[in-house]
């Protein structure tokens, strides 16, 4: 919930306009509702009201507020039925100008220039790095992979072939190059089942036991954060065999 910064009503127990966000089980924001309260505590006339609606298909945004959306393989919005065409530099900074407060680069919601909401933290598209370190800390780093040591880095320096929709794990988009990380394929949050797919978060394939334990810890962190924000609380599914896993 967020109080509208444009309201002129004093910040007391009652009064003001608030926004409530509703998310799907995979973390996408599907509905934004505005609710205005009078100083008597009653909901104002014509409220609550839907201010934003989004439709996803196969994990891809296809419509926002009735406007058809076209995205690329990274999930970046490239065009819409209003005639807009959006282009980006490799790290997500927009080539040109258009309104913010909507989804833009790599599935992220752009609050303002350089301020992309990446689910578990914010991403600065002007600097090509996150605002805060990976919640897993150095436990998520792999000694044999120096690119993983920087916990602020975005997709280890390769924003063309990878993306990180949740601000936690770099992933290969569908149709990406062949690597040691699977295309998005949700795993079971139970770390003992690494190597099998589930229904809630993408899973990498790892062979190194140290790296495997790092991913297991990442799942624990990710799961607890999702439950804390009431986005998937208690709604995980039983793991199913993953044909892509080795």
C-alpha positions in Angstrom: 0.0 0.0 0.0 1.2 3.5 -0.8 -0.1 6.9 0.1 -0.5 9.2 -2.9 2.2 11.8 -2.7 0.0 14.4 -4.5 -2.6 14.4 -1.8 -3.1 17.7 0.2 -4.9 16.1 3.0 -3.0 16.2 6.3 -1.2 13.0 7.2 -3.3 11.8 10.1 -5.3 8.7 10.9 -7.9 9.5 8.3 -8.0 11.4 5.0 -6.0 11.0 1.9 -5.7 8.8 -1.2 -4.0 5.4 -1.0 -3.0 2.9 -3.6 -3.4 -0.9 -3.1 -1.4 -3.3 -5.3 -2.5 -6.8 -6.2 0.0 -9.3 -7.5 -0.2 -12.7 -9.1 1.5 -15.8 -7.7 4.6 -15.2 -9.9 5.1 -11.6 -8.7 3.6 -9.6 -11.5 1.4 -6.6 -10.5 -2.0 -7.2 -12.0 -4.2 -4.5 -10.5 -3.8 -1.2 -8.8 -6.7 0.2 -6.8 -7.0 3.8 -5.5 -9.0 4.4 -2.4 -9.8 7.9 -1.0 -10.8 8.4 2.6 -12.5 11.4 4.1 -11.3 12.7 7.4 -14.4 11.0 8.9 -12.8 7.7 8.0 -15.4 6.8 5.3 -14.5 5.9 1.7 -15.1 8.8 -0.6 -17.6 8.7 -3.4 -16.5 6.8 -6.6 -13.9 4.8 -4.7 -12.3 2.3 -4.7 -11.4 2.7 -8.4 -9.0 0.6 -10.6 -6.2 2.9 -11.8 -4.1 0.2 -13.5 -4.8 -3.2 -14.9 -2.3 -5.6 -16.5 -2.7 -8.8 -18.4 0.1 -11.4 -18.7 0.3 -14.5 -20.9 3.1 -17.1 -20.6 4.8 -14.7 -18.2 4.9 -11.9 -20.8 3.0 -8.6 -20.4 0.6 -8.3 -23.3 -1.8 -5.6 -22.2 -1.7 -2.6 -19.8 -4.8 -0.5 -19.2 -6.4 -1.8 -22.3 -3.3 -1.0 -24.5 -1.7 -3.9 -26.3 2.0 -4.3 -25.4 4.8 -5.9 -27.5 7.9 -7.1 -25.6 11.2 -8.6 -26.7 12.8 -11.8 -25.4 14.2 -10.0 -22.3 10.7 -8.7 -21.4 11.5 -5.1 -22.4 8.5 -3.2 -23.7 9.3 -2.2 -27.3 5.9 -1.0 -28.7 2.3 -0.6 -28.0 -1.0 -0.1 -29.8 -0.9 3.6 -29.1 1.9 3.9 -31.7 4.8 4.2 -29.2 8.2 2.7 -30.0 10.7 2.3 -27.2 14.4 1.6 -27.6 17.1 1.1 -25.0 20.8 1.1 -24.5 22.2 -2.3 -23.5 21.9 -1.6 -19.7 18.3 -0.4 -20.0 18.6 3.4 -20.3 16.0 4.6 -22.7 17.1 6.0 -26.1 14.8 8.9 -26.3 12.2 10.0 -23.8 8.7 8.7 -22.8 6.6 8.7 -19.7 7.7 6.6 -16.8 5.6 4.9 -14.1 5.2 1.8 -16.2 7.0 -1.3 -17.3 10.0 -0.7 -19.6 13.3 -2.6 -19.5 13.6 -6.3 -18.8 10.2 -6.7 -17.0 11.1 -3.9 -14.5 8.6 -1.1 -13.5 10.3 2.3 -14.1 9.4 4.6 -11.3 11.7 7.4 -12.7 14.9 7.7 -14.7 17.5 5.4 -13.2 15.0 3.9 -10.8 13.6 0.5 -12.0 11.7 -1.7 -9.5 13.2 -5.1 -9.8 11.0 -7.0 -7.3 13.5 -7.6 -4.5 15.6 -4.4 -5.0 16.0 -1.4 -7.3 18.1 -1.3 -10.5 19.8 1.8 -11.8 19.6 1.6 -15.6 22.0 4.6 -16.0 24.8 2.9 -14.1 24.0 -0.7 -15.0 23.9 -1.9 -11.4 21.5 -2.5 -8.5 21.1 0.1 -5.8 21.7 -2.5 -3.1 23.7 -5.8 -2.9 22.3 -9.2 -3.5 20.3 -10.3 -0.4 22.3 -13.5 -0.4 25.6 -11.6 0.0 28.9 -13.3 -0.7 27.3 -16.7 -0.1 25.9 -16.4 -3.6 29.3 -15.8 -5.2 31.3 -18.6 -6.8 35.1 -18.5 -6.3 35.7 -19.8 -9.8 33.5 -17.1 -11.4 34.9 -13.6 -10.6 31.9 -12.0 -12.4 29.8 -13.3 -9.5 31.8 -11.5 -6.8 30.3 -8.1 -7.4 27.0 -8.3 -5.5 25.7 -5.1 -7.1 26.3 -6.3 -10.6 23.5 -6.8 -13.1 23.6 -10.3 -14.8 27.4 -10.4 -14.5 27.9 -7.8 -17.2 25.9 -9.3 -20.0 22.6 -7.5 -20.3 22.1 -8.6 -23.9 21.9 -12.4 -23.3 20.6 -12.5 -19.7 18.1 -10.8 -17.5 17.1 -10.9 -13.8 13.4 -10.4 -13.4 13.4 -10.7 -9.6 16.6 -9.0 -8.7 18.1 -12.2 -7.3 19.1 -14.7 -10.0 20.3 -14.1 -13.5 18.4 -16.1 -16.1 18.5 -17.0 -19.8 15.4 -15.8 -21.6 13.6 -18.2 -23.9 15.6 -18.5 -27.1 18.8 -17.4 -25.4 22.3 -18.9 -25.9 23.2 -22.3 -24.5 24.7 -21.9 -21.0 24.8 -23.6 -17.7 21.6 -21.8 -16.6 18.2 -23.0 -17.9 15.6 -20.8 -19.5 13.0 -19.6 -17.0 11.7 -22.8 -15.4 10.2 -22.5 -11.9 11.7 -24.8 -9.2 10.5 -26.2 -6.0 11.5 -23.8 -3.1 12.7 -26.9 -1.1 16.5 -26.7 -1.5 16.8 -30.5 -1.3 15.2 -30.8 -4.7 17.7 -28.9 -6.7 17.6 -30.2 -10.3 13.8 -30.6 -10.4 11.3 -28.0 -11.6 8.4 -26.6 -9.6 5.9 -23.8 -10.3 7.1 -20.6 -8.7 10.6 -19.5 -9.4 13.2 -20.1 -12.2 15.9 -22.6 -11.5 19.5 -22.7 -12.7 21.3 -26.0 -13.3 24.5 -26.2 -11.3 27.2 -28.9 -11.0 29.6 -27.5 -8.4 28.4 -28.4 -4.9 29.5 -25.1 -3.5 27.5 -23.2 -6.1 24.6 -25.6 -5.6 24.4 -24.8 -1.9 24.5 -21.1 -2.9 21.5 -21.5 -5.1 19.7 -23.4 -2.3 20.3 -20.5 0.1 19.1 -18.1 -2.5 15.8 -20.0 -2.8 15.4 -19.8 1.0 15.9 -16.0 0.9 13.7 -15.6 -2.1 10.9 -17.7 -0.6 10.9 -15.9 2.7 10.9 -12.5 1.1 7.9 -13.5 -1.2 6.0 -14.8 1.8 6.7 -11.7 3.8 5.2 -9.5 1.1 2.1 -11.8 0.8 2.7 -12.4 -2.9 2.9 -16.2 -2.9 2.3 -16.9 0.8 1.8 -20.7 1.2 1.0 -21.2 -2.5 4.0 -23.2 -3.7 3.3 -26.3 -5.8 4.8 -29.8 -5.7 8.0 -30.1 -7.7 7.8 -32.0 -11.1 10.7 -33.6 -13.0 12.5 -31.1 -15.3 13.3 -32.5 -18.6 16.0 -29.9 -19.1 17.9 -30.7 -15.9 20.9 -33.0 -15.9 
